[in-house]
Amino acid sequence: MRNEILKYERIRSLRIDRGLTQEAVAEVLHVKQNTYSQYEIGVLNYPLDVVVRLAEYYGVSVDYLVGLTSEMTPYPRRQREK
């Protein structure tokens, strides 16, 4: 059993399934393409704010991104305060 905290292959699969480039996703996350590439291959752990942004961007749950579930559908989200 692999014992890693973050499921790096999931962010790559989500990106590829949607036909996106690393550059496009990096721009959404406000990081350099090289940084995003390192997230995808597991060289860098991506911080919580990046996990949340990726979950919102792809419309999946944070639990899915970190490997706690195979269910992609997120819980209903509360409205953010302005």
C-alpha positions in Angstrom: 0.0 0.0 0.0 1.4 3.4 -1.0 1.4 5.7 1.9 1.4 9.2 0.4 -0.7 12.1 1.6 -1.5 13.8 -1.7 -2.6 12.0 -4.9 -0.4 13.6 -7.4 -1.7 11.6 -10.3 -5.2 12.9 -9.8 -4.3 16.5 -10.6 -2.6 15.4 -13.8 -5.5 13.2 -14.8 -8.0 16.0 -14.2 -5.9 18.4 -16.3 -5.4 15.9 -19.2 -9.0 14.8 -19.2 -10.0 18.5 -19.7 -7.4 19.1 -22.4 -5.5 21.7 -20.4 -1.9 22.5 -20.4 0.3 22.8 -17.3 0.7 26.5 -18.2 -3.1 27.1 -18.1 -3.6 25.5 -14.7 -0.5 27.2 -13.3 -2.0 30.5 -14.4 -5.2 29.7 -12.5 -3.2 28.9 -9.4 -1.0 32.0 -9.8 2.2 29.9 -9.8 4.9 29.3 -12.5 4.5 26.3 -14.8 7.6 24.7 -13.4 6.1 24.9 -9.9 2.9 23.3 -11.1 4.8 20.6 -12.9 6.6 19.8 -9.6 3.1 19.5 -7.9 2.1 17.0 -10.6 5.1 14.7 -10.3 5.2 14.9 -6.5 8.4 16.8 -6.1 6.6 19.6 -4.2 3.6 19.1 -1.9 1.0 21.5 -2.9 -0.3 23.8 -0.1 -3.8 23.8 1.2 -4.8 27.0 -0.7 -3.8 25.3 -4.0 -5.8 22.2 -3.1 -8.9 24.3 -2.5 -8.4 26.3 -5.7 -7.9 23.1 -7.7 -11.0 21.5 -6.2 -13.1 24.7 -7.0 -11.6 24.9 -10.5 -12.3 21.3 -11.4 -15.5 21.0 -9.5 -14.3 18.1 -7.4 -14.0 17.5 -3.7 -10.8 18.2 -1.7 -11.2 14.7 -0.3 -10.9 13.3 -3.9 -7.8 15.4 -4.6 -6.0 14.1 -1.5 -7.1 10.5 -2.0 -9.6 10.1 0.9 -12.4 9.1 -1.5 -12.9 8.0 -5.0 -16.1 10.1 -5.2 -15.3 13.2 -7.2 -18.6 15.1 -6.4 -18.0 17.8 -3.8 -20.2 18.4 -0.8 -22.6 21.4 -1.3 -20.6 24.5 -0.7 -21.7 27.4 1.5 -21.7 30.9 0.1 -18.6 32.8 0.7 -18.9 36.0 2.7 -18.0 39.1 0.8 
